[in-house]
Amino acid sequence: MLETQVAAQFAEDGALARVPGFRPRVAQVELARAIARTLSSGSTLVAEAGTGTGKTWAYLVPALLAGGKVLISTGTRTLQDQLFKRDLPRVRAALAVPATVALLKGRGNYVCHYHLANLEQDDRGLRSRSEVAQLRRIRVFANESQTGDRAELATVPETAEIWQRVTSTHDNCLGQECPNVRDCFVIKARRQAQEADIVVVNHALFMADLALREEGVTDLLPEASAVIFDEAHQLPDTATRFLGDSLSTHQLLDLSRQVQAVGLAQARESCHWAELCGALETAVREWRLGCAPLEQAPGRKATLESLARFGIEDFGARLEQVCAALEQMEAVLKACAERHPDLAAAQRTVQGILARLERWQGKAVPAAEGAPAVPAPAAGAVRWVELGAHHLRIQRAPLSVSETFSRCRVPGQAWVMTSATLSVWGDFAHFIDQLGLSGAEIGYWESPFDYAAQGLLFVPRSLPEPQSPRFTQAFVDMLADVLAASEGGALVLCTTLRAVERIAQALEVVYDDRGWDWPLMRQGQGARGELLERFRKEPHAVLVGSATFWEGVDVPGDALRLVAIDKLPFAPPDDPVVEARVRACRERGGNPFGEYQLPEAAIALKQGAGRLIRTESDWGVLMVADSRLVDKPYGKRLWRGLPPFARTRNVEDVKAFFRERRAVEVPDADPAGKRAGQE
């Protein structure tokens, strides 16, 4: 019986006991047994496991022993790599099982030999001297790598734009017609995934597969007897993003340049390519110009229905001009597509963009050749327009993903959803309703950490209301006193990018006034991973960040002693998706604040607070500067969802806490070892 077999591995004389630093944990064993039961029965389990429970090993052991094919989906590519390269090999070795494992990412993560060669032959596609050097490094990497995974090439940042030109997309991949098909890294990765017992993917790839299945395409992920979703709290947002549509004027202008280059290279005499592509560029620029009044809109964005309020009356007509230019381009490419695979790929790309535009407009479009039309759920979706500094973007998102997500489950396939933040005040209904998981078994396992001794929650008494124009400076002034006590080692979490800039700039003044030479970093100064690596290594560092730093940040030990949150993380009310969901809730007679906005904020706040205590020896202060946490009736519900820290509103208590902790602090000889049994 799988449950008994799994429990035996965690016993004091079990296989895991031989792993250095491993110690049995009651909650970890209980979670592993619940997951084993779910895998055996083909049911669904929603499991919240507090930080330190050891959920990773709790699901890896039954996954490796279950015998069937298991997909493990993580929240990010970084966690995906960590699971595949560190956790899985250690557990597999400890259990001594012959299970094969594979790593599978989206095709944009793998170098494409064909597009790499094309870029090398046309240096007009290189935009700077640094890209020339990057291209050389990518060529060497492509020749030597076994995987082609760009994450393995550290000398070219993952955010570098050149990656978009040396990787393929679903539309521009030549498939079996590609001259490099035998060496294709994507095909190799998918073949390994088909053959492996355990396949590690990420939520974005899982949702991309779901979106393609809705359109009749089923070649992305292999079939499996079970799917385990780690960091499952991210699934609703990821599903919303991938089950919608997005298109920017940047993409359309890039398409125009690509089509012109391909046309001139492969079918120069077929038409006047500069004129054909120029017509699209003109239509695109006039479309964006017509949306200039969005400069005055909150967040420079507006729903389709509200455009007229900002004086934009001809949006639809200008969009039709763009569509007409694309249709003309598609007709020309179709006429000469048989002359070269690049022309056929360009035609598919234009077709794909036209399909996105038609879905955005609420029209039914053919999903794939020979497949039935895919209706655009206009009534159940929100459509909006965003104006950037140099571009325009249109987006569409479903108001609910529950029906589509629940429909993707294969009958009899086991599903395990696990995270440290799935419930709201012990109630899982919000998460379950979002994903249509009715009938799921639920379970909750508390963190083994002594939060009351290890941490202190500080809500300053004297700060202005968060809506006050004086709030930011008052927050920074109070933060400066706390930083002086903590001697840096702080992660400052903001609710907006604008707040990141304002708070970081105000802290620079504090640094000058107090003569601090500690590292001060802010989101946007470098890649997220680079900033976090600096933060871990440099003493007394302070890092100011927004949404991307509220979760997935793991800094155990003395490097992080303070997490400071400026405001409660309510989603901005002018966000089109939030606005539409609030309106829909109100129209059906519900309470949008209690049913949607407050639960979302509670989960986000719990995620941010979870950055502070990562091991049994960690300690520190959680500072929440928003007095609504204490003063408002709903605030009590929010802080009750946080770990049970000791609490204070007096900054002198915070200073005393840091003094006392330093007085008794002992060196942590093996922080990794203490975490070994928890991973």
N, C-alpha and C positions, 0 to 999 in steps of 0.2 A: 504494500500500500504506500503510495507516494508520500502521504502526510507523515507516516511513521518513519519512512526512510529519510525524509528531509530533517525531521526533528533530531534524528540520530547524529547527523553531521554537526549540529551545534552543541552536542553534549560535551562535557568536560574531557571525555576520552574520544570524541569524534574527530573526523578528518580536519575540521577547521581549527581544532586545538593546536595543530602543528604549525599554524601560521603565526609568526612572531607578533606578539602584542595582542592577539585575539583573546577576548574574554567573553564568556557566555552572557547574554542579556535576555531576560525573560520576555520583554516586549518584542525583541527581534525574533525569537523562536516562535512566539504566538503569531506574529505577522507572517513568517515563513510558512507556518502550518496552514494559515488561512489561504495564502496564495496557492499552496499545494492542492488544497481542496477545490479551489476554483479551477485550476488547470485540469484536475481530474474530472470535474463535473461539466466543464464547458460553459460555466456560468459567468457572471460579471461581479467583480468586487471593486468597491470604491473604498480605498484605505488611506486614511490620514495617519502619518507617522511623524511624530515630532522630531526636530533636529536631534541627532545623536542616537536615534532608535536603531539605525543600521539598515535602512530599507533597501539599499542597493544589494547587499549580500543576501538580504531576506528574500529578494525575488530572483537573484542569480542562481542560488542553490536549487530551488524547485525547477527553474527553467532548464538547467543543465541536466537534471535528473529525470525530467518528465518524459523524455523519449520522442516527443513530436517536434515539429518545426515551430520555433518561437521567434516572433518579431519583438524587439525591444526598441521602443521609440523614446528618445530623450528630447529635452526642451531646446537644446542648442547643439551646433556642430562641435563646440568645445567640449561639452559634456559627452557627446557621442564619441569623440576621440579618446577621452579619459576612460570611458567605460570599456572601449574596445582594446586599448593599449595597456591599461593598468588593472582595472578591477576584474574583467573577465579572465585574463590569463592567470591571475593569482587564485581565483576561486576554482577554475578548471584544474589547475595543477594540484591544489589541495584535495579536490575530490577524486583526482586521477580518472576522469571520465574522458572517453575518446571523442567527445562532441566537437564538431567543426564549427568555426565561427567566421562571420564575414561582416565587413563594414560597407554600407551602401549610402551614398549621398546623392543629391540632385546632380544632373549632368553638368550644371554650371560650375561644379567643383573640380571637374577633371579636364586636363589639357586635351584639346582636340588637335590631332596631328594635322588634319586638313586645314583648319583655320589658322593654325600656327604657320604652316608653310605659306599660305596665302599672304599673311601679314609680312612675312620675311621677303616675299617677292614684290611687295608694294609698300615701300617705305613711306608713302604719303599717309598711311594710316597711323604712323608714329607721330606723337604730338610734342615730344620733348626729348632732350638728350638722355634724361633719366629713363625714358621708355626704351631707348635704344639699348641701354645697358640691361634693363629688365628683360627685354626680348632675348638677349644672348643667354641670360641665366635660365630663362624658361626653356630655351632650346636644349641646353646641356641637361637640364632636369628631365625633359621629355625623353631624351635619349637614354638616360640612366635609370629612371624611376620604374618600379614595378607596378605602381598604382596610378601615377599621373595626378594624384590628389594634391591640389595646390596648397593645402595646409602643411604639406611636408617641405615646401620651399620657403624657408623663413626669410630669405634675402629679398623676396618680393612680397610686400604687404598684401594681405588678403583683400584689402580695400582698394588696391591699385586698379585704375580703370582699364589697364591693358588686359586684365583677365577676361573682360567681356568680349575682347576680340580674338582671344586664343582658346575660347571654349565654345561649345555649341548650345543651341536652344532646341526645343521640340520642333520648331518650324524650320530652322535652317540646317538641321542635321540631314545629311545625304543618305543615311541608312545603308542599305546593302549596295547602293551605287557608289559609295565612297571608296576611293582607291586605297584608303588606309583602314578599311573595315577590319582586317585581320589583326591590326595592332590597336584597335579602339579601346581606350581605357574604360569607357562607359560600358561597353559590351562585356569586357572582362569582369568588371565589378558586378554587373547584373548576373553574369553566369555563375560567379562564385556565390552570390546570394541565393541563386536557385538551388545550388548544391549543398549549402551549409545547413547545419542544424539550428544555429542561433544567428540571426541577422540583426545588426544594430543599425537603426535608421534614426531620423529625427522627425519631429512633429511636422515641419514644413514639407518634407518629402512625403510623409503619410497623407497629408492633406492635399498635396499636389496630385497624388495617386487617386485620392477620392474624387477630386475635381475632374480628372481625366476619365475616370470610370463613369461619371455622370454624363460624359460626352461620348461614351462608347469606346474609349481607349483603355486597354487592360494589360499593358506590357511593362508597368513600372515596378511594382512590388510583387514578390513571390507569394503564393498562397501559404497560409500558416494555420496551425491548429490553435495557436494562442497569440495574443498581442498584449504586451506589458507596456503601459504608458507611464514613464517616470516624469516628474515635474508636470503632472497631469493638469494642474491648475491653469496652465498656459493654453490648453486645447481650445476653449471657447474663442479666444481672441485669434489664435492661429487659423481655426476653421472659418471664422468670419472673414479673415483676410483672403484666404485661398478660395473660398466659395463665392467671392465677388470678382470684380474686374477693376483694373487700373490701367490708365494709359496717359502718357505725358507728351507734350509737344517735343520734348527732347528726343523721345523714342521715334516720333514721326520724322523729325529732321535727320536723325541718324539713318533711318530707313531710306530716306531719299538719297543720301550720299552713298549708301551701300548699293542701292539699285542702279544708280548712275555708274558706279565703278564696275559692277558686274556686267551691265549692258554694254558699256564701251569695250570691255575686255572680251566678251563672248558673242555679242550680236550687234556690232557697231552700226551696221547698215539697216537694222530692222526699224529704227525710228530715230527721231531727234531726241536723244536721252536727256540732254541738258534742259530742253524745253519741257519734256514730260515731267521730270523731277522738279523743275522750277515751278511748275504749276502747283504741285503739292506744297512746296515750301511757302509759296505766296499765300495759299489758302490757310496754312497752319499759322503763319505770322498774323494774318488778318483776324483769325479766330482768337488768338491770344490778345491782340490789341483791343478787340471788342469787349474783352473781359477786364480791362484796366480798372473800371469802377470797383472791382473787388478789393482794391487797395483799402477801401473804407469799411469793408466787412470785418466783423470780429474774426480774428485768426486768418484773415484773407481767404475765407472760404464761405460757401453758401450752398444750400441744397438747390437742386434744379428748380423746385417750385418757388423758391424765394429770390431767384435772380432778378426778377422784374423790380423788386423792391430797391435794388441798387442801380436801376436805370439800364439794365441789360435786356433789351427787347428782342435783339436779333440773334441770340445765341444759337437757336435751332437752325436758322438759315445759314449761318457761318459754318456750323458743323456739317450741314449737308454739302457745302462746297468742298470741305475736306474729304467727305465720303466720295463725292463725285470724282475728285482727283485720284483717290485711291482705286476706285473702280476702273478708271481709265488705265491706270498703271497695271492693275491686275490683268486686264484684257490684253495689253501689249505683251506682258510676260507670259501669259498663257499661250499666245500665238507662237512664241519662240522657245518655250520651255524645253522642248525636246532636243534643242541644239546643245545644251550643256546642263549638267546637274546643278550648277550654281544658279542658273536661271529658274529651274524648277523649284529650288529651295527658296529663292526670292519670291516666287509666286505664292508659295505656301505661307511665307511670312506675311505678305500683304493680305492674303485670305484670312489669316488668324487675326490680324488687326481689325479688318473689316467686321469679322464676327464679334470681336469685343465691342466695337462701336455700336453694332446693331443690338447686342444684348443690353448695352448701357441705355440705348434708346427705347428698350422694351419690346424689341421685335424678336420673333422666333427665328433661329438660324440653324442651318444644318451643322451638326457637331463634327462629323467626319464623313468621308466619302462612304456612301452606302448606309450611314447610320440615320436614325430618325432625327427630326428637328428637335432642338433643345429650347424649350420655352424660357424666356427671361422672366423671373418672378417679380414683375414690376410692383405688384400690390404688396409683396412681402419683402421689399428691398428699399433701401434709401440710396439716392443718387446725389452726388454733390460735386462741386467744382472748387479746386484750390488754385490760388495764384501764387507762384513762387517768384523769386527775384528775377529769374530769366526764363521761366517756363509756366505752362498751364497744365494742370493734371485733372482728369475726371476720374471719379471712383464710384463704384457701386458695391454695396455690402448687404447681405441678407439681414433682416431684423432678427431672425432666429435660425440657428443651424441644427436644432434638435432633430428634426425629421430627416434631413439629409445625412447627418452624422450617424444616427442610429440605424439608418438603412444600409450603411456600408458594412455592417457586421455580418459575416458569413454564419449561417445557422450552425449551432454547435461549437462555434469558435469561442474560446475563453478570452475574456477581457479583464485585465487588472489595471486599475487607475490608482496611482499612488503619488503622494506629495505631502509636504509638511503643512500645506494650506489648502484644504478642500472644503472644510466646514466653516460655517459662520455661527459662532456661539454654540458649537456642537451639533448644528443642524446642517445636513448635507443637501437639503432640498434645492438650494440655489444652483449648485453645481450639477446635480442630477437633472434638473429641469432644463438647464442650458444645453445639455448634450443628449437629451431624450433617453436617459438610462433607467427608465422606470422598471422596477423589479430587481434592481441591483442590490446585492448584499453590501452593507456598510460596516466599517470597522474603524476604531480610533485607538491609537497607541500613543501614550504620552511620552514626551522627552524624558530621559533619565537625568537631565541636568538639574542641579539645585539652583534654580533661577533666583530665588529670594536671597541667596548668599552670594551668587556670582554677579548679579546685575542690579542696577538702580534705575528706575524710571523717574525722569525729572521733567516736570511740566512747570516752567517758570510762572510765577504769580503775577508779575508786574508788566508783562508785554502787552502792547496794543492788540486790538482785534486784527486778525489776519487780513481783513479787507482795508485796513488803515494804510494811508501812504507812509506812515511812520514805522510800519511793521518791519520792513527789511533791515533798516539801520538798527532798530532796537534789538532785533534778533541777532544781528552780527555783534553788537556790543555785548550782549549776554553770552553769546558763543565764545567771544574772545576770552572772557573770564574762565569759562569752562575749559577752553583749550590751554590756557595757562596752567590750570590744575592737572590736565591730562598729559601735558607736554606733547601735544600733537597726537598722532596715532588716531586720526579722526576721519570718518566717512560722513560727509554732509550730503544728505539726500533732499533734493528739491522736487517740487511738483511740476515745474515748467523749465524749459531751456532758458527762458528770459530770466528766471530767478537764479539759475546757475551763473549767468553772466553778472548779474547785479551783486550777488553774494560774494562771488570770487573777487570782483573788483573792490568791494568794501573790505574784504579780508586783506587784500594787498595793502591797503592804507593802514590797517591794524598792524600788519607785519612791520611796516616802516616805522610806525609810532613806537612799537615795543622792541624793535631791534631784533626780531626773530629772523633766523636764516633757515628755518625749516622748509622742506619742499612743499610748495603749494601747487596742486594740479587741478585742472578743471576738465570736464567732459568737452571733447572737441579738439584738445591739444594733441591728441594722438589716438591710435586705435585703442579700443577698450582693454584688450589684453595687455598691451604695452603699459598703459597707465596702471593697471592693477599689479603688474609685475614690479614696476617702480615703487608702488605703494608698499608692497610686501617687503622690499629690500631696503628702502631708505628710512632711517630712523626719524621719528617725529613728523612723518608725512601727513598732509591733509589733502583729501581728494573731494572735490565738489562735483556732484553728478546728478542726473535726472533719471528718467524712467529706466534706462538700460542698466543702472546700477542698483535698483531696488531689489533685484533678485539675481541668483546665480553668482553672487560674490562670496567667495570662501576664503577668508583671511584669518586662520587660526593663530593663536599666540598673541604676543605683546604688540604686534604691528597695528592691531585695531583695538582701541580701548574706549572709543566714543563713536556712537552713531547719533547724528543730529538731524532731525527731520524738521523742515521749516513749517509745513502746513499739512493738514489731513489730506490724504490723496484722493479727494473726490474728483471724478472725471469732469473736465470742463463742460459746462452746460451747453456751450455753443458748438461742441463736437457734433457733427451731423449724425453719427450713429447713435450717440447717447441721446441727442434731441429726439430722434425718430423713435427710439425704444421707449423713452419716457412718454412720448405722445401716445404710442400704441398701448402702453400699460394703462394710461389714464383713460383712453377711449373704451377699454374693456372693463372699466370700473375699478381698476386696481390702484394701489398706492405706490407710485414709481420710486419715491424716496426710500420707503421701507423695503420694497420688493427688489429693487435693482441698484439704486445708487449707494445706499448704505452697505449692503453686502459686498459690492465691488470694492468700496473703500476699506472695509474691514479686512478683506483678503490682501489687498495691496499693503495696508499698514502692517499686517502680520508678516508679510514678506520682508518689508524693510527692516522691521525689528529683528527678524531672524538672521540678519547679517552679523549681529553682535557676538553672540555666544555660539561657538562652533565646536568646542571640545569641553571636556570636564574641567580643564584647568583654565579656561578663558574667564575673563571678568571684564566689566566695563559699565558705562553709563549709556542709557538710551534717553536722549533729550528730544522731546516733542514740544516745539515752541507754540503750537496752536492751542490756545486756552479753551477752545470748544471741546477738547477731549475731557475736560473737567466741568466746564460751565454749562454745557448743553445736555439735555436729557439723553440724547442719543450718544453723547460722548462716553457715558458709563458703559454702554454696550460695546463701544469700540475698545476701550482699554481692558475690558474683561476678556476680550478675544486675544490679548497679548500674553506673552509668557508671564508667569506670576512673579515679576520683579518686586523688590522692595520699592516704595514710592515716596517721593518728596516733591515739594514745590519751592524749596529753599536752596539757593545756590551754595550756601555754606555747608549744607549736608553733602552736596556733590564734592566740594573741595575736601571735606573730611573723608569721604569714601575713597578718593584717590590716595590720600595720605596713608590711610589705614591699609589699603591693599598693597601699597608699595612696601610698607613696613613688614608685612608677613609674606611677601611674594618670594617663592622659591623657584630656582631655575627648572624649566621643564626639560628633562633629559631626553625625552623621546616623544615629541608631540605627534609624530606620524604613527608611532606604535600605539598610542592611546586611541587613535582613530581607526586602527586596522580592523577591529571587530565591529566597527560601526558602518563602514562603507557599504 
